[in-house]
Amino acid sequence: ASTIAIVTGLLVLIGWQLDIAVLKSAIPGMVSMKVNTAICFVLVGVALRLKAHQPQSARGERIANGCATGTIVIALLTICEYLFGWQLGIDELWFRDLETSGTVAPGRMAIDTAVSFCLTGTALLQINSPERRLSTQPPHQVRVDEITIAQILAAVAGLMAVQAIVSYAYNVRPSAMMTSMALHTTLTFAALSAGILGLRSDRGFMRSITTDLMGGQSARRFIPAAILAPAIVGWLILRGLQANLYDVNVALSLMSISLTAIWLGQIRINAGILNRIDYDRVRAATRMRASRERLELALRAAQQGIWDVDTQSQILTWDERCQAIFGLSSAPVVTFAQALDLIHPDDRQQVADAVQSAIREDREYVQEHRIIYADGTVRWVLARGRVDRYSTDAPERLLGTMMDITDRKYAELNERFLNQLTRRLRPLADADEMQWVAVSSLAEYLHVDRATWFAVDWAQRLGTIDRDWHREGLNSHAGVYAIGDFLPPTLQVALFAGESVVVADVNAEPLLAPYRATYQQLGIVAFANVPCIFEERWVATLNVNSLNVRAWRDDEVALMQAFVAQIWSLIEQTRSAQALRVEEERTRSAQAIVEQQLGEIEAIYRSAPVGLCFINTDLQFVRINEHLAQINGLPVAAHIGRTPSELFPGAAETIEPLYRQVIESGEPIVNLELSASHPDRPDVLRHWLVCY
C-alpha cells in the first residue's frame, strides 16, 4: 500500500511537470489528481512504509510522524479554504491547473480528499509503537486504545474511497462549487486504508477479523459480499432504471429483494460452513472425551494429578489427586500464593522463579521440590507444565501434572549419601576413626538425637558402646550394658536372626512396657536397631534414637540396613588391613632384632680367641672359625662337609660320641677337658677345655 501511494504520487507529479494527461487523470477527459494530492500521497506513503518497518529507529519514527503531520496540515488548510472561503494560494503553488481555471477553486483537491488525508494522517500518528506487543485481550473483546482509534479513522477513509468509486460507477456528478475526487485518487485511498488496517491487525477491532476463530473466519467471508454485492446490484438496477425498464418504486423493490436474496445466500453458505465446523467440533469433542478418559486412567495408574494456573488472576485449580499429594482434604481452588505456602521454605523461591520463567520464556516447567504438611511431614513432588496461550498471544494458563516422588527421591538421596560417605571413608586408615565418621555422618543425615555402634558379646549377653554421637547438651551413653536390661527376649531373637527392630514410640509398644523406666532414664523415646551379622554371629548393632516420637520411614530403615552391610564391610576391611600393618610392623621389628643379634654373633664368631664351629646331625662341619682351624692345623675349607673321623681318626672315637649325645639329648656339655696329640706333633700331648 505504501508503494502504491508513493509511486502514484510521483507519477502524477511527473505528469504535471511534463503535462502528460494520462498520468494526471488516469483516463483522459476525467478529473485529474491535484498536485497537493500527489504530494500528500507521497508523504503518507513514506510514513506508512516507515511505520511498517520493524524494528523502527527513533529517527525513522520522527520522519514518519513529520510526513503524517505535513499531510494533515495541507489537508486542514484546504478544508479551511472550503469552509471559510479563504484563498491561501496553496492550490496552484507548484503548477497552474488550466482544466479547472473556470471553477471557484482551480487546482484545489476535493474536500472529501482533504478529509481522507486528515483521517489517514491522524491514523498514522496514532500508531507510535513499532513493536508488536502481546495482546492479553481475547479476540471478542476490543479495548479502545490508540491502535483502535487509528483503525477506525482508516476504515472511515476507506469507506469514503469506496463511496467515491461507487459514485464513478453510478456516474454521479459533483456540485459546481466543489472539485470531485479523481479515480486513481479513490483507488489509492482504498489501498492506503487497507495498508493502515493491516499494519497492526493483531490489535484493535481488526483482531476480531484476522483471528483464526470462527468469528474471524465468518467476518472475512462476509466482508467482500458486504462491500461488492450492494454496489453491483445497485449498478445493475440503476442501468435498468436508466433504460426505462421500470420506475423508481420497482427499482427500490428490486434493490430490497436482491439484497435480501444475497444475504440469505450468504447466510446459507455461512450456516453450511458453521455446521461443518460444528460437526468437526462434536467429533473432536468426542475424541477429546475419549482421550481425557484414557488420560485419566493413565494419570490414575501413575498416581499423577493435574493442576492449572491462570496467569492473569493467579488462581490455581487442581484435581483431587493433587490435593491429596499436598495433604489437603477439600481445596479445589486456591491462589498461587497459598500454594507456595505449602512448599518447603527452602524451595519456595526456586519454584516461584521457575514458574515465572516458564511463563515469560514460553518453555517447559519441570521442578522437583519438597512440600510440607501441617504436621511437619516433608514430601517430594515432581511438577511438569507447559504454557497455554489458547486464543491470545499472551500466556493465559500454565497447565501441568504432579506426582509424589518421595520414595524415589529419598532412595536417590540415600544412595548418594552412601556413595559420598564411602568416598570419604576410603582414604581413612584407622578403623575406629572410620567408624566414628560413619556413625556421626549418618546421625546428621537422619537428623536424630543420638547414634551409636553397639558391639555385642552374645556369649556374655553384653553390649559395649565405646563412643556415641549425640546432640549438644545430651550426655554420652558410652559404657557396657546388659542386653536384657532394655530388650525383651523376643526382640533379642529377632536381632540375632538379622531382623531390624524399629519403634516409633517406646511408651506405646507393649513389648517394652517392663523396660520403659530404662528408656526414660536414657532419654530414648523412639529408636531403630539394625543388627550386624558376621559369619552367622550377631556381632554389633547400629542404634539411632530420638528424644521424641518418630515414625521411621521405610527408606530410612533401608538406608540403615544398607549402611550396616556396606560400611561394616568397609570398616572390617580397614580393621584387617590395620591389623596386618601392625603384624607386619612387629615382624619387621623382630627381624631387625634377629638381624642385629646375628650381626653380634657374627662379630663374636670372627673375633673371639676361642675355637667355634657348627656341626650338623651327620657330624659334618658346617662352619668353623679361623682360630679353631688353626688349633686343628687345617685350613677352614678343609673342614667344611667332613667329619671328625675323616679329619682326626685318632680323636674321633672320643669326640663323635660326645657330638651324638648332645644332638640326641639336647643337653649341653660344658667345660669338658680333653687330651690328645696333634697329627703334626704326635709326640706332644695337648689339652683342651671344650663345650658342646
C-alpha positions as CSV (number, residue, x, y, z in Angstrom):
1,A,0.0,0.0,0.0
2,S,2.8,2.4,0.8
3,T,4.5,1.6,-2.5
4,I,1.2,2.3,-4.4
5,A,0.8,5.6,-2.7
6,I,4.4,6.8,-3.3
7,V,4.5,5.6,-6.9
8,T,1.1,7.1,-7.7
9,G,2.0,10.4,-6.2
10,L,5.4,10.6,-8.0
11,L,3.8,9.6,-11.4
12,V,1.2,12.3,-11.0
13,L,3.8,14.9,-10.2
14,I,5.8,13.8,-13.3
15,G,2.5,14.2,-15.3
16,W,2.1,17.7,-14.1
17,Q,5.7,18.6,-14.7
18,L,5.6,17.1,-18.3
19,D,1.9,17.8,-18.9
20,I,1.1,14.2,-19.5
21,A,-2.7,13.9,-19.3
22,V,-2.8,10.1,-18.7
23,L,-0.6,10.4,-15.6
24,K,-2.7,13.3,-14.2
25,S,-6.2,11.8,-14.9
26,A,-5.6,8.1,-15.4
27,I,-8.3,8.2,-18.0
28,P,-8.2,11.2,-20.4
29,G,-11.1,13.6,-20.0
30,M,-11.8,12.7,-16.4
31,V,-10.9,14.6,-13.3
32,S,-7.2,14.9,-12.6
33,M,-5.4,14.3,-9.4
34,K,-4.2,17.7,-8.0
35,V,-0.6,18.5,-7.2
36,N,-1.2,18.8,-3.4
37,T,-3.0,15.4,-3.5
38,A,0.0,13.8,-5.2
39,I,2.4,15.4,-2.6
40,C,0.2,14.2,0.3
41,F,0.2,10.7,-1.2
42,V,4.0,10.6,-1.3
43,L,4.1,11.9,2.3
44,V,1.5,9.4,3.6
45,G,3.2,6.5,1.6
46,V,6.6,7.3,3.2
47,A,5.0,7.5,6.7
48,L,3.3,4.1,6.2
49,R,6.5,2.5,4.9
50,L,8.4,3.7,7.9
51,K,5.7,2.6,10.4
52,A,5.6,-0.8,8.9
53,H,9.4,-1.3,9.2
54,Q,10.4,-3.3,12.3
55,P,12.4,-2.6,14.3
56,Q,11.9,1.1,13.7
57,S,14.5,3.5,14.7
58,A,13.7,6.7,16.6
59,R,14.8,8.7,13.6
60,G,12.5,6.8,11.3
61,E,9.6,7.3,13.7
62,R,10.3,11.0,13.7
63,I,10.4,11.2,9.9
64,A,7.2,9.2,9.7
65,N,5.3,11.4,12.2
66,G,6.7,14.5,10.3
67,C,5.3,13.2,7.0
68,A,1.9,12.4,8.6
69,T,1.8,15.9,10.2
70,G,2.7,17.6,6.9
71,T,-0.2,15.7,5.2
72,I,-2.6,16.8,8.0
73,V,-1.5,20.5,7.7
74,I,-2.1,20.6,3.9
75,A,-5.4,18.8,4.3
76,L,-6.6,21.1,7.1
77,L,-5.6,24.3,5.2
78,T,-7.6,23.0,2.2
79,I,-10.7,22.3,4.3
80,C,-10.4,25.8,5.8
81,E,-10.4,27.2,2.2
82,Y,-13.6,25.4,1.5
83,L,-15.3,26.3,4.8
84,F,-14.2,30.0,5.1
85,G,-13.7,30.9,1.5
86,W,-10.0,31.6,2.0
87,Q,-7.6,31.8,-0.9
88,L,-4.3,30.8,0.7
89,G,-2.5,30.2,-2.7
90,I,-1.5,26.7,-1.9
91,D,-3.7,25.1,-4.6
92,E,-1.6,26.3,-7.5
93,L,1.6,26.9,-5.7
94,W,3.6,24.5,-7.9
95,F,1.6,24.2,-11.1
96,R,-1.3,26.1,-12.7
97,D,-4.4,24.0,-13.3
98,L,-5.9,25.1,-16.6
99,E,-8.6,22.4,-16.6
100,T,-10.4,23.9,-13.6
101,S,-9.5,27.5,-14.1
102,G,-13.2,28.4,-14.5
103,T,-14.1,27.0,-11.1
104,V,-14.2,28.7,-7.8
105,A,-11.0,26.8,-6.6
106,P,-8.8,25.8,-9.5
107,G,-6.1,23.3,-8.6
108,R,-7.7,22.5,-5.3
109,M,-8.1,18.9,-4.1
110,A,-11.7,17.8,-3.4
111,I,-12.9,18.3,0.1
112,D,-13.5,14.6,0.6
113,T,-9.9,14.1,-0.5
114,A,-8.8,16.6,2.2
115,V,-10.9,14.9,4.8
116,S,-9.5,11.5,3.8
117,F,-5.9,12.8,4.2
118,C,-6.8,14.2,7.6
119,L,-8.1,10.7,8.6
120,T,-5.2,8.7,7.3
121,G,-2.5,11.2,8.6
122,T,-4.1,11.1,12.1
123,A,-4.3,7.3,12.0
124,L,-0.6,7.1,11.2
125,L,0.2,9.4,14.1
126,Q,-1.8,7.2,16.5
127,I,0.5,4.2,15.6
128,N,3.5,5.3,17.6
129,S,4.9,1.9,18.8
130,P,6.7,0.0,16.1
131,E,7.0,-3.2,18.2
132,R,4.3,-5.9,18.3
133,R,3.2,-6.2,21.8
134,L,1.4,-9.3,23.1
135,S,-2.3,-8.8,23.5
136,T,-3.8,-10.0,26.7
137,Q,-7.4,-9.4,25.4
138,P,-9.4,-12.3,23.9
139,P,-10.5,-11.7,20.3
140,H,-14.1,-11.0,21.2
141,Q,-13.1,-8.1,23.4
142,V,-11.9,-4.8,21.9
143,R,-10.1,-2.3,24.1
144,V,-10.2,1.3,22.9
145,D,-6.6,2.4,22.5
146,E,-4.6,4.3,20.0
147,I,-4.5,1.4,17.6
148,T,-8.3,1.0,17.7
149,I,-8.7,4.8,17.0
150,A,-6.3,4.6,14.1
151,Q,-8.1,1.6,12.6
152,I,-11.5,3.4,12.9
153,L,-10.1,6.5,11.2
154,A,-8.5,4.3,8.4
155,A,-11.8,2.5,8.0
156,V,-13.8,5.7,7.6
157,A,-11.3,6.9,5.0
158,G,-11.6,3.6,3.2
159,L,-15.4,3.8,3.2
160,M,-15.2,7.3,1.7
161,A,-12.9,5.9,-1.0
162,V,-15.4,3.1,-1.7
163,Q,-18.2,5.7,-1.9
164,A,-16.2,7.7,-4.5
165,I,-15.6,4.5,-6.5
166,V,-19.3,3.7,-6.5
167,S,-20.0,7.3,-7.5
168,Y,-17.9,6.8,-10.5
169,A,-19.7,3.6,-11.3
170,Y,-23.1,5.3,-10.9
171,N,-22.0,8.3,-12.9
172,V,-22.7,10.8,-10.0
173,R,-21.7,14.3,-11.0
174,P,-20.1,16.6,-8.4
175,S,-21.6,20.0,-7.5
176,A,-20.4,23.1,-9.3
177,M,-18.9,24.5,-6.1
178,M,-16.6,21.6,-5.4
179,T,-13.9,19.5,-7.2
180,S,-14.6,15.8,-7.4
181,M,-12.1,13.1,-6.3
182,A,-10.1,11.6,-9.2
183,L,-10.4,7.9,-10.0
184,H,-6.9,7.0,-9.2
185,T,-7.2,9.1,-6.0
186,T,-10.0,6.9,-4.8
187,L,-8.2,3.7,-5.6
188,T,-5.0,4.9,-3.8
189,F,-7.0,5.8,-0.8
190,A,-8.6,2.4,-0.8
191,A,-5.1,0.8,-0.8
192,L,-3.8,3.2,1.9
193,S,-6.8,2.3,4.2
194,A,-6.2,-1.4,3.7
195,G,-2.5,-0.9,4.5
196,I,-3.1,1.0,7.7
197,L,-5.7,-1.6,8.8
198,G,-3.2,-4.3,8.2
199,L,-0.4,-2.5,10.0
200,R,-1.4,-3.6,13.5
201,S,-4.0,-6.3,12.6
202,D,-3.2,-8.2,15.8
203,R,-4.7,-5.4,17.9
204,G,-7.8,-3.2,17.9
205,F,-11.0,-4.2,16.2
206,M,-9.1,-5.8,13.3
207,R,-8.1,-8.5,15.7
208,S,-11.6,-9.8,15.7
209,I,-11.5,-10.0,11.9
210,T,-8.0,-11.5,11.5
211,T,-8.3,-14.2,14.2
212,D,-8.5,-17.8,13.2
213,L,-11.5,-18.4,15.4
214,M,-14.9,-18.9,13.8
215,G,-15.9,-15.3,14.3
216,G,-12.9,-14.0,12.3
217,Q,-13.5,-16.6,9.5
218,S,-17.2,-15.6,9.2
219,A,-16.2,-11.9,9.1
220,R,-13.7,-12.5,6.3
221,R,-16.4,-14.3,4.3
222,F,-19.0,-11.6,4.8
223,I,-16.8,-8.5,4.1
224,P,-16.4,-9.0,0.3
225,A,-20.1,-9.6,-0.1
226,A,-21.0,-6.6,2.2
227,I,-18.8,-4.3,0.0
228,L,-19.4,-5.6,-3.5
229,A,-22.9,-7.0,-3.5
230,P,-24.8,-3.8,-2.8
231,A,-22.6,-1.8,-5.3
232,I,-23.1,-4.4,-8.1
233,V,-26.8,-4.9,-7.5
234,G,-27.3,-1.1,-7.3
235,W,-25.4,-0.5,-10.5
236,L,-27.4,-3.2,-12.4
237,I,-30.7,-1.8,-11.1
238,L,-29.6,1.7,-12.0
239,R,-28.9,0.7,-15.6
240,G,-32.4,-0.8,-15.8
241,L,-33.9,2.3,-14.4
242,Q,-31.9,4.5,-16.9
243,A,-33.2,2.2,-19.7
244,N,-36.8,2.9,-18.6
245,L,-37.4,-0.8,-17.9
246,Y,-39.1,0.1,-14.6
247,D,-39.8,3.1,-12.4
248,V,-38.2,4.1,-9.1
249,N,-40.5,2.1,-6.9
250,V,-39.8,-1.0,-8.8
251,A,-36.1,-0.2,-8.7
252,L,-36.2,0.1,-4.9
253,S,-38.2,-3.1,-4.5
254,L,-35.7,-4.9,-6.8
255,M,-32.9,-3.5,-4.7
256,S,-34.5,-4.7,-1.5
257,I,-35.3,-8.2,-2.7
258,S,-31.9,-8.6,-4.3
259,L,-30.0,-7.7,-1.2
260,T,-32.3,-10.0,0.8
261,A,-31.5,-12.9,-1.6
262,I,-27.8,-12.1,-1.5
263,W,-27.7,-12.1,2.3
264,L,-29.9,-15.2,2.6
265,G,-27.5,-16.9,0.2
266,Q,-24.5,-15.7,2.2
267,I,-26.2,-16.9,5.5
268,R,-26.9,-20.3,3.9
269,I,-23.2,-20.6,2.9
270,N,-22.1,-19.5,6.3
271,A,-24.5,-21.8,8.0
272,G,-23.2,-24.7,6.0
273,I,-19.6,-23.9,6.9
274,L,-20.5,-23.4,10.6
275,N,-22.5,-26.7,10.6
276,R,-19.4,-28.5,9.1
277,I,-17.2,-26.8,11.7
278,D,-19.7,-27.7,14.5
279,Y,-19.8,-31.3,13.2
280,D,-16.0,-31.4,13.3
281,R,-16.1,-29.9,16.7
282,V,-18.5,-32.5,18.0
283,R,-16.3,-35.3,16.6
284,A,-13.3,-33.6,18.1
285,A,-15.1,-33.3,21.4
286,T,-15.9,-37.0,21.3
287,R,-12.3,-37.9,20.6
288,M,-11.2,-35.5,23.3
289,R,-13.5,-37.0,25.8
290,A,-12.1,-40.5,25.0
291,S,-8.6,-39.1,25.2
292,R,-9.5,-37.5,28.6
293,E,-10.8,-40.8,29.8
294,R,-7.6,-42.6,28.7
295,L,-5.5,-39.7,30.2
296,E,-7.5,-40.1,33.4
297,L,-6.8,-43.8,33.6
298,A,-3.1,-43.2,32.8
299,L,-2.8,-40.5,35.5
300,R,-4.6,-42.6,38.0
301,A,-2.3,-45.5,37.2
302,A,0.8,-43.2,37.5
303,Q,-0.8,-41.6,40.6
304,Q,-0.4,-38.1,39.0
305,G,-2.6,-35.1,39.5
306,I,-3.5,-32.2,37.1
307,W,-3.1,-28.5,38.0
308,D,-3.9,-25.3,36.1
309,V,-2.6,-21.8,37.0
310,D,-4.4,-18.8,35.5
311,T,-1.6,-16.3,34.7
312,Q,-3.8,-13.3,35.0
313,S,-5.8,-14.0,38.2
314,Q,-3.1,-16.2,39.7
315,I,-5.7,-18.8,40.6
316,L,-4.6,-22.4,40.9
317,T,-7.1,-25.1,40.1
318,W,-6.2,-28.8,40.8
319,D,-7.8,-32.2,41.0
320,E,-8.3,-34.4,43.9
321,R,-5.1,-36.3,43.4
322,C,-3.1,-33.0,43.6
323,Q,-5.0,-32.1,46.7
324,A,-4.2,-35.5,48.3
325,I,-0.5,-35.1,47.4
326,F,-0.4,-31.7,49.2
327,G,-2.3,-33.2,52.2
328,L,-5.5,-31.2,51.6
329,S,-9.0,-32.7,52.0
330,S,-11.1,-30.1,50.1
331,A,-9.4,-27.2,48.3
332,P,-10.1,-27.4,44.5
333,V,-9.2,-23.7,44.0
334,V,-6.5,-21.8,45.8
335,T,-4.4,-18.8,44.9
336,F,-0.8,-19.3,43.7
337,A,0.5,-17.6,46.8
338,Q,-1.4,-20.0,49.0
339,A,0.0,-22.9,47.1
340,L,3.5,-21.5,47.6
341,D,2.9,-21.5,51.3
342,L,2.6,-25.3,51.2
343,I,6.0,-25.7,49.6
344,H,9.1,-26.2,51.8
345,P,10.6,-22.8,52.7
346,D,14.0,-23.7,51.2
347,D,12.4,-24.5,47.8
348,R,9.7,-21.8,47.7
349,Q,11.6,-19.1,45.9
350,Q,13.1,-21.5,43.4
351,V,9.6,-22.8,42.5
352,A,8.2,-19.2,42.1
353,D,11.1,-18.2,39.9
354,A,10.8,-21.3,37.7
355,V,7.0,-20.7,37.2
356,Q,7.6,-17.1,36.2
357,S,10.4,-18.1,33.9
358,A,8.3,-20.7,32.2
359,I,5.5,-18.2,31.6
360,R,7.8,-15.4,30.5
361,E,10.0,-17.5,28.2
362,D,7.3,-19.9,27.0
363,R,9.2,-23.1,27.9
364,E,8.5,-26.3,29.7
365,Y,8.3,-26.1,33.5
366,V,10.0,-29.0,35.3
367,Q,10.7,-28.9,39.1
368,E,11.4,-31.4,41.8
369,H,10.7,-29.8,45.2
370,R,9.6,-30.5,48.7
371,I,6.2,-29.8,50.2
372,I,5.5,-29.7,53.9
373,Y,2.3,-30.9,55.6
374,A,0.7,-29.2,58.6
375,D,2.1,-31.9,60.9
376,G,5.6,-31.2,59.6
377,T,5.8,-34.2,57.3
378,V,8.0,-33.5,54.3
379,R,7.2,-35.0,50.9
380,W,8.9,-34.7,47.5
381,V,6.9,-34.0,44.3
382,L,7.7,-33.7,40.6
383,A,5.8,-31.0,38.7
384,R,5.7,-30.6,34.9
385,G,3.9,-27.9,33.0
386,R,3.5,-26.0,29.7
387,V,2.2,-22.6,28.8
388,D,-1.1,-22.4,27.0
389,R,-1.9,-19.3,25.0
390,Y,-5.3,-20.5,23.8
391,S,-6.7,-17.6,21.9
392,T,-4.4,-14.8,22.7
393,D,-0.8,-14.0,22.1
394,A,-0.1,-13.6,25.8
395,P,0.2,-16.7,28.1
396,E,-3.1,-17.4,29.6
397,R,-2.6,-20.6,31.6
398,L,0.2,-22.9,32.9
399,L,-1.1,-26.4,32.7
400,G,0.7,-29.4,34.2
401,T,0.8,-32.6,36.2
402,M,2.2,-33.5,39.6
403,M,3.2,-36.8,41.2
404,D,4.6,-37.8,44.5
405,I,8.2,-39.0,44.2
406,T,9.0,-39.1,47.8
407,D,10.1,-42.8,47.8
408,R,12.2,-42.5,44.7
409,K,13.7,-39.2,45.8
410,Y,14.7,-40.4,49.2
411,A,16.1,-43.6,47.6
412,E,18.2,-41.4,45.3
413,L,19.3,-39.1,48.2
414,N,20.1,-42.1,50.4
415,E,22.2,-43.8,47.6
416,R,24.0,-40.5,47.0
417,F,24.7,-40.2,50.8
418,L,26.1,-43.7,51.0
419,N,28.3,-43.2,47.9
420,Q,29.7,-39.9,49.2
421,L,30.2,-41.4,52.7
422,T,32.1,-44.4,51.1
423,R,34.4,-42.0,49.2
424,R,35.0,-40.1,52.5
425,L,35.9,-43.2,54.4
426,R,38.2,-44.9,51.9
427,P,41.2,-42.6,52.5
428,L,41.0,-43.3,56.3
429,A,43.4,-45.8,57.6
430,D,42.1,-46.1,61.2
431,A,39.1,-48.3,61.7
432,D,37.9,-46.6,64.9
433,E,38.1,-43.2,63.2
434,M,36.3,-44.6,60.2
435,Q,33.5,-46.0,62.4
436,W,33.1,-42.6,64.2
437,V,32.9,-40.6,60.9
438,A,30.4,-43.1,59.5
439,V,28.1,-43.1,62.6
440,S,28.2,-39.3,63.1
441,S,27.6,-38.7,59.3
442,L,24.5,-41.0,59.4
443,A,23.2,-39.3,62.5
444,E,23.4,-35.8,61.0
445,Y,21.9,-37.0,57.7
446,L,18.9,-38.6,59.5
447,H,18.5,-35.7,61.9
448,V,18.4,-38.0,65.0
449,D,19.4,-37.1,68.5
450,R,21.9,-40.0,69.1
451,A,23.6,-42.7,67.1
452,T,25.8,-45.5,68.5
453,W,27.7,-48.6,67.3
454,F,26.8,-51.3,69.9
455,A,29.4,-54.1,70.0
456,V,27.7,-57.3,71.0
457,D,29.2,-60.2,73.1
458,W,26.4,-62.6,72.7
459,A,28.0,-65.3,74.8
460,Q,28.1,-62.9,77.8
461,R,24.8,-61.2,76.7
462,L,26.7,-57.9,77.0
463,G,27.0,-54.8,74.7
464,T,29.7,-52.2,74.6
465,I,29.5,-48.6,73.4
466,D,33.0,-47.1,73.1
467,R,31.8,-43.8,71.8
468,D,28.4,-42.4,70.7
469,W,27.4,-39.4,68.6
470,H,24.8,-37.2,70.4
471,R,23.4,-33.7,70.0
472,E,24.9,-30.9,72.0
473,G,23.6,-30.8,75.6
474,L,23.0,-34.6,75.8
475,N,25.0,-37.0,78.0
476,S,27.1,-39.8,76.5
477,H,25.9,-43.4,76.6
478,A,29.4,-44.9,76.4
479,G,29.7,-47.9,78.6
480,V,28.9,-51.7,79.0
481,Y,25.3,-52.8,79.1
482,A,23.4,-56.0,79.7
483,I,21.3,-56.7,76.6
484,G,18.5,-58.0,78.7
485,D,18.2,-54.7,80.6
486,F,16.5,-52.9,77.7
487,L,15.4,-55.6,75.1
488,P,12.9,-58.4,75.7
489,P,13.9,-61.9,74.6
490,T,11.6,-61.7,71.6
491,L,13.5,-58.7,70.2
492,Q,16.8,-60.2,71.0
493,V,16.0,-63.3,69.0
494,A,14.8,-61.0,66.1
495,L,18.1,-59.1,66.1
496,F,20.1,-62.3,66.4
497,A,18.2,-63.5,63.3
498,G,19.2,-60.4,61.4
499,E,15.9,-58.5,61.6
500,S,15.8,-54.8,62.3
501,V,13.8,-53.6,65.3
502,V,12.1,-50.2,64.8
503,V,10.0,-48.5,67.5
504,A,8.2,-45.2,66.9
505,D,7.2,-44.7,70.5
506,V,8.6,-46.7,73.4
507,N,5.6,-45.8,75.6
508,A,3.2,-47.2,73.0
509,E,5.0,-50.5,72.5
510,P,3.6,-53.3,74.7
511,L,6.7,-55.4,74.5
512,L,8.8,-52.6,76.0
513,A,6.5,-51.9,78.9
514,P,8.8,-53.5,81.5
515,Y,11.7,-51.5,80.2
516,R,10.2,-48.0,79.9
517,A,12.0,-46.8,83.0
518,T,15.3,-47.7,81.5
519,Y,14.5,-46.0,78.3
520,Q,13.2,-42.9,80.2
521,Q,16.4,-42.8,82.1
522,L,18.4,-43.0,78.9
523,G,16.2,-40.3,77.3
524,I,15.0,-42.6,74.4
525,V,11.5,-42.3,73.0
526,A,11.9,-43.7,69.5
527,F,14.7,-45.9,68.2
528,A,15.8,-48.1,65.4
529,N,18.2,-51.1,65.8
530,V,19.8,-52.7,62.8
531,P,21.9,-55.8,63.6
532,C,25.3,-56.7,62.0
533,I,25.6,-60.4,61.3
534,F,29.1,-61.6,60.6
535,E,29.9,-65.3,60.0
536,E,26.4,-66.1,61.3
537,R,27.0,-64.3,64.5
538,W,25.4,-61.2,65.9
539,V,28.5,-59.0,66.4
540,A,27.1,-55.4,66.6
541,T,24.1,-53.2,66.3
542,L,23.6,-49.8,64.7
543,N,21.4,-47.9,67.1
544,V,19.8,-44.5,66.3
545,N,17.3,-42.9,68.6
546,S,15.2,-39.8,69.1
547,L,14.0,-37.8,72.1
548,N,10.6,-37.5,70.5
549,V,8.1,-39.8,68.9
550,R,9.2,-40.5,65.3
551,A,7.6,-42.6,62.6
552,W,10.6,-44.2,60.8
553,R,10.2,-44.2,57.1
554,D,10.8,-47.4,55.1
555,D,13.6,-45.7,53.1
556,E,15.3,-44.7,56.4
557,V,15.3,-48.3,57.6
558,A,16.5,-49.4,54.2
559,L,19.3,-46.8,54.4
560,M,20.4,-48.0,57.8
561,Q,20.4,-51.7,56.7
562,A,22.5,-50.7,53.6
563,F,24.7,-48.7,55.9
564,V,25.4,-51.6,58.1
565,A,26.0,-54.0,55.2
566,Q,28.2,-51.6,53.2
567,I,30.0,-49.6,55.9
568,W,30.6,-52.6,58.3
569,S,32.3,-54.5,55.5
570,L,34.5,-51.4,54.7
571,I,35.3,-50.9,58.4
572,E,36.3,-54.6,58.8
573,Q,38.4,-54.5,55.7
574,T,40.2,-51.5,57.2
575,R,40.5,-53.2,60.6
576,S,42.0,-56.2,59.0
577,A,44.4,-54.1,56.9
578,Q,45.2,-52.2,60.1
579,A,45.9,-55.4,62.0
580,L,48.0,-56.7,59.1
581,R,50.0,-53.5,59.1
582,V,50.6,-53.9,62.9
583,E,51.7,-57.5,62.4
584,E,53.9,-56.5,59.6
585,E,55.5,-53.9,61.7
586,R,56.0,-56.4,64.5
587,T,57.6,-58.8,62.1
588,R,59.9,-56.1,60.7
589,S,60.9,-55.2,64.3
590,A,61.6,-58.8,65.2
591,Q,63.5,-59.4,62.0
592,A,65.6,-56.3,62.8
593,I,66.3,-57.7,66.2
594,V,67.3,-61.1,64.8
595,E,69.5,-59.4,62.2
596,Q,71.1,-57.3,64.9
597,Q,71.7,-60.4,67.1
598,L,73.1,-62.3,64.2
599,G,75.4,-59.5,63.5
600,E,76.6,-59.5,67.0
601,I,77.1,-63.3,66.9
602,E,79.0,-63.0,63.7
603,A,81.3,-60.4,65.2
604,I,81.9,-62.7,68.2
605,Y,82.4,-65.7,65.9
606,R,85.1,-63.9,63.9
607,S,86.9,-62.1,66.7
608,A,86.6,-64.5,69.7
609,P,90.0,-66.0,70.9
610,V,88.5,-69.5,71.1
611,G,87.6,-72.1,68.5
612,L,84.0,-72.1,67.4
613,C,82.2,-74.4,64.9
614,F,78.8,-75.6,63.8
615,I,78.2,-79.4,63.1
616,N,75.1,-80.9,61.5
617,T,73.3,-84.1,62.5
618,D,75.6,-86.1,60.3
619,L,78.6,-84.8,62.3
620,Q,79.9,-82.8,59.4
621,F,81.5,-79.4,59.8
622,V,79.1,-76.7,58.5
623,R,81.1,-73.7,59.7
624,I,84.3,-73.2,61.6
625,N,86.2,-70.1,62.6
626,E,89.8,-69.4,61.8
627,H,91.0,-69.9,65.4
628,L,89.7,-73.4,65.6
629,A,91.1,-74.2,62.2
630,Q,94.5,-73.2,63.4
631,I,94.1,-75.3,66.5
632,N,93.2,-78.3,64.3
633,G,96.1,-77.5,62.0
634,L,94.0,-77.5,58.9
635,P,92.5,-74.7,56.6
636,V,88.9,-73.7,57.1
637,A,87.9,-75.0,53.7
638,A,89.3,-78.4,54.5
639,H,86.8,-78.8,57.4
640,I,83.6,-78.0,55.6
641,G,81.5,-81.1,54.8
642,R,83.8,-83.5,56.6
643,T,83.5,-85.4,59.9
644,P,86.0,-85.5,62.7
645,S,86.7,-89.2,61.9
646,E,87.8,-88.1,58.5
647,L,90.0,-85.3,59.8
648,F,91.2,-86.8,63.1
649,P,91.0,-90.5,63.1
650,G,92.8,-90.8,66.4
651,A,90.5,-88.4,68.3
652,A,87.2,-89.3,66.6
653,E,86.5,-92.2,68.9
654,T,86.3,-89.7,71.8
655,I,84.7,-86.6,70.1
656,E,82.0,-88.1,67.9
657,P,80.1,-89.9,70.8
658,L,80.0,-86.6,72.6
659,Y,78.5,-84.9,69.5
660,R,75.8,-87.6,69.2
661,Q,75.0,-87.3,72.9
662,V,74.3,-83.5,72.6
663,I,72.3,-83.9,69.4
664,E,70.2,-86.7,70.8
665,S,69.6,-85.4,74.3
666,G,69.6,-81.7,73.6
667,E,71.6,-81.2,76.8
668,P,74.9,-79.2,76.5
669,I,78.2,-80.4,77.7
670,V,80.2,-77.6,79.4
671,N,83.8,-77.3,80.4
672,L,84.9,-80.8,79.4
673,E,88.7,-81.4,79.4
674,L,90.1,-83.4,76.6
675,S,93.7,-84.6,75.9
676,A,95.1,-85.7,72.6
677,S,98.1,-85.4,70.3
678,H,98.1,-83.3,67.2
679,P,98.7,-85.0,63.8
680,D,101.6,-82.7,63.2
681,R,103.2,-83.5,66.6
682,P,102.1,-86.9,67.6
683,D,104.8,-87.0,70.3
684,V,103.2,-84.0,72.1
685,L,100.1,-84.5,74.2
686,R,97.8,-81.4,74.2
687,H,94.9,-80.5,76.5
688,W,91.6,-78.6,75.6
689,L,88.6,-77.2,77.5
690,V,85.5,-77.8,75.3
691,C,81.8,-77.0,75.4
692,Y,79.3,-78.8,73.2
